[in-house]
Amino acid sequence: MTLRPVRRADGPLYKNWLRDPTLAGWHGNALDPTAEFRRVLGSRYNFIVEAGGNVVGHVAIEADWERDTSAELGIVIDPLHHRRGYGKRAVSLALAFAFRETRTHRVWAGVLGNNAPALRFFRDIGFSEEGRAREVRLDGDEWIDYVHFSMLRREWAHRM
């Protein structure tokens, strides 16, 4: 598995992920696929995940690199490639990059509280639950919490 920079040619696939109903419900807000892809292209550490010569997903480490030592992790794995370990390996590579190549001290991720697979995923790969923002999103007639996870550099180093 490799991570490579996002290219303009990745736009159609990336936009399809944002439109995919099996993925779109997990985003914290409704994203305009074209605007979001433009943002990703202009962002410093956004990567396409490739495995076996195929594009299987996207992973990002985002921060204000001039002043922050805390970075946000985002990941999307194409539904055609779910449950094959690609997410775990992609996050492992992204964390190695963040902690080895930048001055990042803390990597965090946010997950909607009704996304049981993502909650399980972040717990299983060693992220700690930091807290919960209650009732941040209305889904039909149900309010959904936002769960915050993080991993510190020393925790990552201990797992290596």
C-alpha positions in Angstrom: 0.0 0.0 0.0 1.2 3.5 -0.8 0.1 7.1 -0.2 0.6 9.6 -3.0 -0.4 13.2 -3.4 -3.9 13.9 -4.7 -3.9 14.8 -8.4 -6.4 16.7 -10.5 -7.2 13.4 -12.3 -8.5 12.0 -9.0 -11.3 14.5 -9.0 -14.1 12.3 -10.5 -13.5 9.4 -8.1 -13.1 11.7 -5.1 -16.4 13.5 -6.0 -18.1 10.2 -6.4 -17.1 9.2 -2.8 -18.7 12.4 -1.6 -21.9 11.6 -3.5 -22.0 7.9 -2.5 -25.0 7.4 -0.2 -23.2 4.8 1.8 -20.5 7.4 2.7 -22.3 10.7 2.4 -24.3 10.2 5.6 -21.1 10.1 7.7 -19.8 13.5 6.7 -20.3 16.1 9.4 -21.9 18.4 7.0 -23.3 18.5 3.4 -20.2 19.1 1.2 -20.2 20.5 -2.3 -18.1 17.8 -4.1 -16.4 20.3 -6.5 -15.6 22.8 -3.8 -14.3 20.1 -1.5 -12.1 18.6 -4.1 -10.6 22.1 -4.9 -9.9 22.4 -1.2 -8.3 19.0 -1.0 -6.1 19.8 -4.1 -4.8 22.9 -2.4 -4.2 21.3 1.0 -0.8 20.2 2.0 -1.1 16.6 3.3 -4.0 15.0 1.4 -3.1 11.6 0.0 -4.7 9.0 -2.3 -4.5 5.5 -1.0 -3.4 2.9 -3.5 -3.2 -0.8 -3.1 -2.3 -3.3 -5.8 -2.2 -0.5 -8.3 -5.8 0.5 -7.5 -7.1 3.7 -5.9 -8.9 2.5 -2.7 -9.3 5.7 -0.7 -8.2 9.0 0.6 -6.5 10.0 3.8 -5.6 13.5 5.1 -3.6 15.0 7.9 -4.8 18.6 8.2 -3.6 21.5 10.4 -2.5 25.1 10.4 1.1 23.9 9.9 2.6 27.3 10.9 1.3 27.2 14.4 -0.4 24.0 15.3 1.0 20.8 16.7 -2.4 19.1 16.6 -3.6 17.7 13.3 -7.0 16.3 12.1 -7.1 12.9 10.5 -9.7 12.2 7.8 -10.2 9.0 5.9 -12.4 7.6 3.2 -12.1 4.1 1.9 -14.1 3.3 -1.3 -17.0 1.0 -0.3 -15.8 -1.5 -2.9 -12.7 -2.0 -0.8 -14.2 -2.0 2.7 -13.3 -4.7 5.3 -9.9 -5.5 3.7 -7.7 -3.8 6.2 -7.0 -0.8 3.9 -8.2 1.8 6.4 -6.0 0.5 9.2 -3.0 0.4 6.9 -3.7 3.8 5.4 -4.1 5.4 8.9 -0.9 3.7 10.0 1.0 5.2 7.1 -0.6 8.6 7.7 0.3 8.6 11.4 3.9 7.6 10.6 4.1 10.5 8.2 2.5 13.0 10.7 4.7 11.9 13.7 7.9 11.4 11.8 7.8 14.2 9.2 6.0 17.0 10.9 6.1 18.4 14.4 2.7 17.0 15.1 2.2 16.0 18.8 -1.5 15.0 18.6 -3.7 13.6 15.8 -7.4 13.8 16.3 -10.5 12.5 14.5 -14.2 13.2 14.8 -16.9 10.6 14.2 -20.6 10.9 14.2 -22.0 8.9 17.1 -24.3 6.8 14.9 -21.3 5.6 12.8 -20.7 2.3 14.7 -18.1 1.0 12.2 -16.0 4.2 12.5 -16.3 4.3 16.3 -15.1 0.7 16.5 -12.3 1.4 13.9 -10.8 4.3 15.8 -10.9 2.4 19.1 -9.4 -0.7 17.6 -6.4 1.2 16.1 -5.5 2.7 19.4 -7.2 6.1 19.4 -8.5 7.3 22.8 -12.0 8.8 23.1 -11.6 12.3 24.4 -15.1 13.4 24.6 -18.5 13.9 23.0 -20.3 16.9 21.7 -23.9 16.1 22.3 -26.6 16.4 19.7 -24.7 18.3 17.0 -26.6 16.9 14.0 -30.2 16.2 13.3 -30.8 13.0 11.3 -34.5 12.8 10.6 -35.9 13.2 14.1 -32.9 11.9 15.9 -30.1 14.0 17.3 -26.6 12.6 16.7 -23.5 13.2 18.9 -20.0 13.9 17.6 -17.3 11.8 19.2 -13.7 13.1 19.5 -10.8 10.7 19.4 -7.0 11.3 19.5 -3.6 9.7 19.5 -0.5 11.4 21.0 3.0 11.0 19.5 4.2 9.0 22.6 1.2 6.7 22.3 1.9 6.1 18.6 5.7 5.5 19.4 4.7 3.0 22.1 2.6 1.0 19.6 5.4 0.8 17.1 
